[in-house]
Amino acid sequence: MHTLMALIVAFLFRANLLVMLALQFISNPFAEPFIWISTHAVGQFIVSVLGNHGPAAVNILHGGGVIRWLATATLGSVVLGFLGGLISCGICKLLMKHDQTNPK
């Protein structure tokens, strides 16, 4: 899912699609625990904000166990991945404009 969103954002910002696709598969093993914890925290926050008034799929997350943990981490990863893709594509676009207006 995050790969598809990254490709859409890359297309919208006219970034290099192949580079964006390749970067989706690079991972740092030392950063993984922090990534999992942050995605779970964001997912938990979203579920707590929506409460019982959210969609039926979110109401399922009010259970417990490993499935709930994975579901909230997945929800958080979608949100963080989309925001990260928007920010990084925006930065790349600004850098490309700067490079085009200031040739060496």
BABAZA-397994 format. One record per residue: residue number from 0; x, y, z of N, C-alpha, C in turn; residue in three letters. Coordinates in Angstrom, 2 decimals, m for minus. Layout:
REM BABAZA-397994
<NUM,<X,Y,Z>,<X,Y,Z>,<X,Y,Z>,"ALA">
...
***
This chain:
REM BABAZA-397994
<0,<0.82,m1.19,0.00>,<0.00,0.00,0.00>,<0.86,1.26,0.00>,"MET">
<1,<1.92,1.27,0.84>,<2.76,2.46,0.89>,<3.53,2.67,m0.40>,"HIS">
<2,<3.84,1.60,m1.10>,<4.54,1.73,m2.37>,<3.64,2.40,m3.40>,"THR">
<3,<2.39,2.01,m3.43>,<1.44,2.63,m4.35>,<1.27,4.11,m4.03>,"LEU">
<4,<1.15,4.43,m2.75>,<1.01,5.84,m2.37>,<2.28,6.63,m2.71>,"MET">
<5,<3.45,6.02,m2.51>,<4.70,6.70,m2.84>,<4.79,6.97,m4.35>,"ALA">
<6,<4.35,6.02,m5.15>,<4.37,6.23,m6.60>,<3.40,7.33,m7.02>,"LEU">
<7,<2.25,7.39,m6.37>,<1.29,8.46,m6.68>,<1.86,9.81,m6.32>,"ILE">
<8,<2.45,9.90,m5.13>,<3.05,11.18,m4.70>,<4.21,11.55,m5.62>,"VAL">
<9,<5.03,10.58,m6.00>,<6.14,10.85,m6.91>,<5.63,11.35,m8.26>,"ALA">
<10,<4.55,10.76,m8.72>,<3.96,11.21,m9.99>,<3.42,12.63,m9.86>,"PHE">
<11,<2.75,12.92,m8.75>,<2.20,14.26,m8.54>,<3.29,15.33,m8.47>,"LEU">
<12,<4.41,14.99,m7.85>,<5.52,15.94,m7.73>,<6.52,15.83,m8.88>,"PHE">
<13,<6.21,14.98,m9.85>,<7.07,14.75,m11.01>,<8.48,14.31,m10.61>,"ARG">
<14,<8.52,13.45,m9.60>,<9.79,12.89,m9.14>,<10.11,11.64,m9.97>,"ALA">
<15,<11.30,11.10,m9.80>,<11.72,9.91,m10.52>,<11.00,8.69,m9.92>,"ASN">
<16,<10.15,8.07,m10.71>,<9.34,6.95,m10.21>,<10.19,5.74,m9.86>,"LEU">
<17,<11.21,5.44,m10.66>,<12.04,4.27,m10.39>,<12.85,4.44,m9.10>,"LEU">
<18,<13.37,5.65,m8.88>,<14.11,5.91,m7.65>,<13.19,5.80,m6.45>,"VAL">
<19,<11.99,6.37,m6.55>,<11.03,6.31,m5.46>,<10.65,4.86,m5.16>,"MET">
<20,<10.47,4.05,m6.19>,<10.13,2.65,m5.99>,<11.29,1.90,m5.31>,"LEU">
<21,<12.51,2.16,m5.76>,<13.67,1.49,m5.17>,<13.87,1.89,m3.71>,"ALA">
<22,<13.64,3.15,m3.39>,<13.83,3.62,m2.02>,<12.80,3.05,m1.05>,"LEU">
<23,<11.69,2.56,m1.56>,<10.67,1.97,m0.69>,<11.14,0.65,m0.08>,"GLN">
<24,<12.16,0.04,m0.66>,<12.60,m1.27,m0.19>,<13.89,m1.24,0.61>,"PHE">
<25,<14.40,m0.03,0.88>,<15.62,0.10,1.69>,<15.22,0.26,3.14>,"ILE">
<26,<15.86,m0.49,4.01>,<15.53,m0.44,5.43>,<16.80,m0.53,6.25>,"SER">
<27,<16.81,0.16,7.37>,<17.94,0.14,8.29>,<17.55,m0.71,9.50>,"ASN">
<28,<18.25,m1.82,9.76>,<17.83,m2.70,10.86>,<17.91,m2.03,12.23>,"PRO">
<29,<18.76,m1.04,12.41>,<18.85,m0.35,13.69>,<17.67,0.60,13.91>,"PHE">
<30,<17.05,1.05,12.83>,<15.92,1.97,12.94>,<14.59,1.25,13.03>,"ALA">
<31,<14.54,m0.01,12.68>,<13.27,m0.75,12.65>,<12.50,m0.73,13.97>,"GLU">
<32,<13.14,m0.96,15.13>,<12.35,m0.91,16.37>,<11.68,0.45,16.58>,"PRO">
<33,<12.37,1.53,16.26>,<11.80,2.86,16.43>,<10.66,3.10,15.42>,"PHE">
<34,<10.82,2.56,14.24>,<9.76,2.69,13.23>,<8.52,1.95,13.68>,"ILE">
<35,<8.68,0.72,14.17>,<7.53,m0.06,14.62>,<6.84,0.61,15.80>,"TRP">
<36,<7.62,1.11,16.74>,<7.03,1.78,17.92>,<6.29,3.04,17.51>,"ILE">
<37,<6.87,3.83,16.62>,<6.21,5.08,16.21>,<4.96,4.81,15.38>,"SER">
<38,<5.00,3.82,14.49>,<3.80,3.52,13.71>,<2.68,3.00,14.60>,"THR">
<39,<3.04,2.19,15.58>,<2.03,1.69,16.52>,<1.44,2.85,17.34>,"HIS">
<40,<2.28,3.76,17.79>,<1.81,4.89,18.59>,<0.86,5.78,17.78>,"ALA">
<41,<1.20,6.03,16.52>,<0.33,6.84,15.66>,<m0.99,6.11,15.41>,"VAL">
<42,<m0.93,4.82,15.16>,<m2.16,4.03,14.98>,<m3.03,4.02,16.22>,"GLY">
<43,<m2.40,3.89,17.39>,<m3.14,3.95,18.65>,<m3.81,5.30,18.83>,"GLN">
<44,<m3.09,6.36,18.49>,<m3.64,7.71,18.61>,<m4.86,7.88,17.70>,"PHE">
<45,<m4.75,7.40,16.46>,<m5.87,7.51,15.53>,<m7.09,6.74,16.04>,"ILE">
<46,<m6.86,5.54,16.54>,<m7.96,4.73,17.07>,<m8.58,5.41,18.28>,"VAL">
<47,<m7.75,6.01,19.16>,<m8.29,6.67,20.34>,<m9.07,7.93,19.98>,"SER">
<48,<m8.65,8.63,18.92>,<m9.37,9.83,18.49>,<m10.70,9.45,17.86>,"VAL">
<49,<m10.71,8.42,17.02>,<m11.96,8.00,16.39>,<m12.92,7.36,17.37>,"LEU">
<50,<m12.38,6.67,18.37>,<m13.23,6.05,19.39>,<m14.24,5.10,18.79>,"GLY">
<51,<m15.40,5.01,19.40>,<m16.47,4.14,18.90>,<m17.31,4.82,17.84>,"ASN">
<52,<m16.98,6.04,17.49>,<m17.76,6.77,16.50>,<m17.18,6.65,15.09>,"HIS">
<53,<m16.06,5.90,14.97>,<m15.40,5.75,13.68>,<m16.03,4.65,12.85>,"GLY">
<54,<m15.42,4.35,11.73>,<m15.91,3.28,10.87>,<m15.84,1.92,11.56>,"PRO">
<55,<m16.55,0.96,11.02>,<m16.61,m0.38,11.62>,<m15.24,m1.03,11.68>,"ALA">
<56,<m14.39,m0.77,10.68>,<m13.05,m1.37,10.66>,<m12.23,m0.89,11.85>,"ALA">
<57,<m12.40,0.37,12.25>,<m11.66,0.88,13.40>,<m12.23,0.31,14.69>,"VAL">
<58,<m13.52,0.09,14.75>,<m14.13,m0.48,15.96>,<m13.62,m1.88,16.24>,"ASN">
<59,<m13.23,m2.61,15.22>,<m12.64,m3.94,15.40>,<m11.34,m3.85,16.18>,"ILE">
<60,<m10.62,m2.72,16.05>,<m9.32,m2.56,16.69>,<m9.41,m2.37,18.20>,"LEU">
<61,<m10.61,m2.29,18.75>,<m10.73,m2.12,20.19>,<m10.59,m3.43,20.94>,"HIS">
<62,<m10.23,m4.49,20.26>,<m9.98,m5.78,20.90>,<m8.60,m5.78,21.56>,"GLY">
<63,<m7.90,m6.89,21.47>,<m6.57,m6.98,22.07>,<m5.72,m7.98,21.32>,"GLY">
<64,<m4.49,m8.12,21.76>,<m3.59,m9.12,21.23>,<m2.74,m8.65,20.07>,"GLY">
<65,<m2.14,m9.64,19.42>,<m1.19,m9.38,18.34>,<m1.88,m8.76,17.12>,"VAL">
<66,<m3.08,m9.22,16.81>,<m3.80,m8.69,15.64>,<m4.05,m7.20,15.81>,"ILE">
<67,<m4.46,m6.79,16.99>,<m4.71,m5.37,17.25>,<m3.41,m4.58,17.12>,"ARG">
<68,<m2.32,m5.13,17.67>,<m1.04,m4.44,17.60>,<m0.61,m4.26,16.13>,"TRP">
<69,<m0.73,m5.32,15.35>,<m0.36,m5.23,13.94>,<m1.28,m4.29,13.17>,"LEU">
<70,<m2.56,m4.32,13.49>,<m3.51,m3.45,12.79>,<m3.25,m1.98,13.09>,"ALA">
<71,<m2.98,m1.65,14.36>,<m2.69,m0.26,14.68>,<m1.35,0.18,14.09>,"THR">
<72,<m0.37,m0.72,14.08>,<0.92,m0.39,13.46>,<0.75,m0.17,11.96>,"ALA">
<73,<m0.08,m0.96,11.32>,<m0.33,m0.80,9.89>,<m1.03,0.53,9.61>,"THR">
<74,<m2.03,0.85,10.42>,<m2.72,2.12,10.27>,<m1.75,3.29,10.44>,"LEU">
<75,<m0.92,3.23,11.46>,<0.06,4.28,11.68>,<1.09,4.36,10.57>,"GLY">
<76,<1.50,3.22,10.02>,<2.50,3.23,8.96>,<1.95,3.85,7.68>,"SER">
<77,<0.67,3.64,7.40>,<0.06,4.25,6.22>,<0.08,5.77,6.36>,"VAL">
<78,<m0.30,6.26,7.54>,<m0.34,7.71,7.76>,<1.06,8.30,7.73>,"VAL">
<79,<2.00,7.70,8.47>,<3.37,8.22,8.50>,<4.06,8.10,7.15>,"LEU">
<80,<3.82,7.00,6.45>,<4.42,6.82,5.13>,<3.92,7.84,4.13>,"GLY">
<81,<2.63,8.12,4.16>,<2.06,9.11,3.25>,<2.61,10.50,3.55>,"PHE">
<82,<2.64,10.87,4.84>,<3.19,12.18,5.20>,<4.68,12.29,4.87>,"LEU">
<83,<5.41,11.22,5.14>,<6.84,11.21,4.80>,<7.08,11.32,3.30>,"GLY">
<84,<6.25,10.65,2.52>,<6.36,10.75,1.07>,<6.06,12.15,0.57>,"GLY">
<85,<5.03,12.78,1.12>,<4.71,14.16,0.74>,<5.86,15.10,1.07>,"LEU">
<86,<6.39,14.98,2.27>,<7.47,15.86,2.70>,<8.73,15.64,1.88>,"ILE">
<87,<9.12,14.38,1.68>,<10.37,14.12,0.95>,<10.24,14.50,m0.53>,"SER">
<88,<9.09,14.27,m1.13>,<8.92,14.68,m2.53>,<8.91,16.20,m2.65>,"CYS">
<89,<8.32,16.88,m1.68>,<8.34,18.34,m1.69>,<9.75,18.88,m1.56>,"GLY">
<90,<10.55,18.28,m0.67>,<11.94,18.71,m0.51>,<12.72,18.46,m1.79>,"ILE">
<91,<12.53,17.29,m2.40>,<13.23,17.00,m3.67>,<12.84,17.98,m4.76>,"CYS">
<92,<11.57,18.34,m4.82>,<11.13,19.29,m5.83>,<11.77,20.66,m5.60>,"LYS">
<93,<11.84,21.10,m4.34>,<12.49,22.38,m4.03>,<13.97,22.34,m4.40>,"LEU">
<94,<14.63,21.24,m4.09>,<16.05,21.11,m4.43>,<16.27,21.10,m5.94>,"LEU">
<95,<15.37,20.46,m6.67>,<15.50,20.45,m8.13>,<15.31,21.85,m8.70>,"MET">
<96,<14.33,22.59,m8.17>,<14.12,23.97,m8.64>,<15.34,24.83,m8.34>,"LYS">
<97,<15.89,24.65,m7.14>,<17.09,25.41,m6.75>,<18.26,25.08,m7.68>,"HIS">
<98,<18.40,23.81,m7.99>,<19.50,23.38,m8.86>,<19.32,23.90,m10.28>,"ASP">
<99,<18.09,23.97,m10.75>,<17.82,24.47,m12.11>,<18.00,25.97,m12.21>,"GLN">
<100,<17.68,26.70,m11.15>,<17.83,28.16,m11.20>,<19.24,28.62,m10.89>,"THR">
<101,<20.04,27.78,m10.25>,<21.42,28.13,m9.93>,<22.38,27.12,m10.56>,"ASN">
<102,<22.60,27.21,m11.88>,<23.52,26.24,m12.50>,<24.94,26.46,m12.01>,"PRO">
<103,<25.71,25.39,m12.06>,<27.10,25.45,m11.58>,<28.03,25.98,m12.62>,"LYS">
***
